[in-house]
Amino acid sequence: MPRMTGGEDEHSYTRNSQVQARSIDLFMKALLEDEISKLAVLKGQSIIKVADLGCSTGDNTLRYAQLIWESIHKHHGGGGGVEVHYFFSDLPTNDFNTLFQQVQGWESKMGTMSSSTKLYPAAAPGSFYKRLFPCGSVHIVLSTWSLQILSQVPEAVMDKTSTSYNKHRAHIPRGSPEAVVKAYGEQAKKNLHEFILCRAHEVVSGGLVVLLLVGREDERHPDNQWGKDLEVGTPFGSIFENTWKALVLEGTISEELWNSFNFQIYARSLEEVKVAVEATNLFHIKELQQHEQSFLDYEEEKKVLADPEAFAQFYISFVGGVMHSNIANHIGYENIDKFFQRLAQTAREAIEQKLITKLAMTMNLVVLIRT
Ligand SMILES: C[S@@+](CC[C@H](N)C(=O)[O-])C[C@H]1O[C@@H](n2cnc3c(N)ncnc32)[C@H](O)[C@@H]1O
């Protein structure tokens, strides 16, 4: 099971999620406030139920909660008395202990708003590909940077006897065998269908679902998951692949371990999302947008791409936040420092060879209303 790195230390998601945080200021803040202000189903409600699916831990989680809470207070709080039941939802392996300690500190800083529009934080552990809430009980669902993570690596991809066996690769870089790419696409399709059906049961009629997920610009070629630059520089690109190869060649990691590590991740095109939603006929699509989201401010990006060491530090922080514990569990904690040292070296080399010219990811932003 994938999980972000818990706790609050140097590898934690809490301290290494600035790329994901940028989405909040770039487009999520304005969009969420606007959608909530117009959400007719909230009028006259005394209890409003909100769920953040794939919430993880840290500032992003709390900033989304604050944003939604403030928007409800401002546009639907009226004379007070509205209560917000806010569900932080993630896999049971998420570090909920750290999260709820963070929630406690944050809530006490929220001042007067917390006395007129009371927020009740709760945990809803479980996979968002399954049912999490009772029928027709949730008014607002949010999920950011999470739905690109599949429920599992497609089985055939790990099966040595299958034509879809993904030997010597952890994902589907351009030119991967068609059968492997297809297996990933089918898993992604099945998962999105499951997600939409579950939410259709749980969300009240007129309720809001806002999804921000890693997407793919290239509609026609699913093996072109990230585009030219990120094919090298995403946490799933060739820097990562070459690191495994080097560690196998020097004997630190067995070939078997290399072959048995695959990412359960898939960047969908906007069309794939649209088709999945329309197939159920249970949601009205209000917005379907694609954004190219830069990882850093323009000046910072220029600096990082001109300085191999700065890029290496940025890159291992990004990878560490989302995968340190997954990789460590797979190759053993005794090998994890070596892995990250080699990752940093490979990242430096990629900049020296000028293989990356920009750092931006395609994001799909989807706004749905339950019919
Ligand atoms: C990159 S983090 C995103 C965190 C946060 N929403 C943000 O925008 O920074 C992805 C989160 O999705 C969670 N996740 C992955 N698969 C999941 C699933 N099937 N059900 C629920 N959560 C899942 C992970 O555990 C992780 O916390």
The ligand as an SDF file (V2000), in Angstrom:
LIG
                    3D

 27 29  0  0  0  0  0  0  0  0999 V2000
    0.4030   13.1720   -2.2240 C   0  0  0  0  0  0  0  0  0  0  0  0
   -0.6410   12.8790   -0.8610 S   0  0  0  0  0  0  0  0  0  0  0  0
   -1.7710   14.2120   -1.0080 C   0  0  0  0  0  0  0  0  0  0  0  0
   -2.0190   14.8770    0.3000 C   0  0  0  0  0  0  0  0  0  0  0  0
   -2.8510   16.1420    0.3010 C   0  0  0  0  0  0  0  0  0  0  0  0
   -4.1940   15.8870   -0.1640 N   0  0  0  0  0  0  0  0  0  0  0  0
   -2.2080   17.2690   -0.4820 C   0  0  0  0  0  0  0  0  0  0  0  0
   -2.8270   17.8180   -1.3920 O   0  0  0  0  0  0  0  0  0  0  0  0
   -1.0600   17.6230   -0.1480 O   0  0  0  0  0  0  0  0  0  0  0  0
   -1.6150   11.4890   -1.4080 C   0  0  0  0  0  0  0  0  0  0  0  0
   -2.4410   10.8490   -0.2910 C   0  0  0  0  0  0  0  0  0  0  0  0
   -3.3800    9.9280   -0.8570 O   0  0  0  0  0  0  0  0  0  0  0  0
   -3.4920    8.8270    0.0310 C   0  0  0  0  0  0  0  0  0  0  0  0
   -4.0520    7.6610   -0.6790 N   0  0  0  0  0  0  0  0  0  0  0  0
   -3.4970    6.9240   -1.6560 C   0  0  0  0  0  0  0  0  0  0  0  0
   -4.3260    5.9400   -2.0370 N   0  0  0  0  0  0  0  0  0  0  0  0
   -5.4480    6.0610   -1.2900 C   0  0  0  0  0  0  0  0  0  0  0  0
   -6.6740    5.3510   -1.2160 C   0  0  0  0  0  0  0  0  0  0  0  0
   -6.9040    4.2960   -2.0020 N   0  0  0  0  0  0  0  0  0  0  0  0
   -7.5940    5.7670   -0.3230 N   0  0  0  0  0  0  0  0  0  0  0  0
   -7.3760    6.8340    0.4770 C   0  0  0  0  0  0  0  0  0  0  0  0
   -6.2310    7.5600    0.4470 N   0  0  0  0  0  0  0  0  0  0  0  0
   -5.2880    7.1780   -0.4260 C   0  0  0  0  0  0  0  0  0  0  0  0
   -2.0730    8.6150    0.4990 C   0  0  0  0  0  0  0  0  0  0  0  0
   -2.0200    7.8430    1.6640 O   0  0  0  0  0  0  0  0  0  0  0  0
   -1.6190   10.0680    0.6920 C   0  0  0  0  0  0  0  0  0  0  0  0
   -1.8240   10.5160    1.9900 O   0  0  0  0  0  0  0  0  0  0  0  0
  1  2  1  0
  2  3  1  0
  2 10  1  0
  3  4  1  0
  4  5  1  0
  5  6  1  0
  5  7  1  0
  7  8  2  0
  7  9  1  0
 10 11  1  0
 11 12  1  0
 11 26  1  0
 12 13  1  0
 13 14  1  0
 13 24  1  0
 14 15  1  0
 14 23  1  0
 15 16  2  0
 16 17  1  0
 17 18  1  0
 17 23  2  0
 18 19  1  0
 18 20  2  0
 20 21  1  0
 21 22  2  0
 22 23  1  0
 24 25  1  0
 24 26  1  0
 26 27  1  0
M  CHG  2   2   1   9  -1
M  END
$$$$
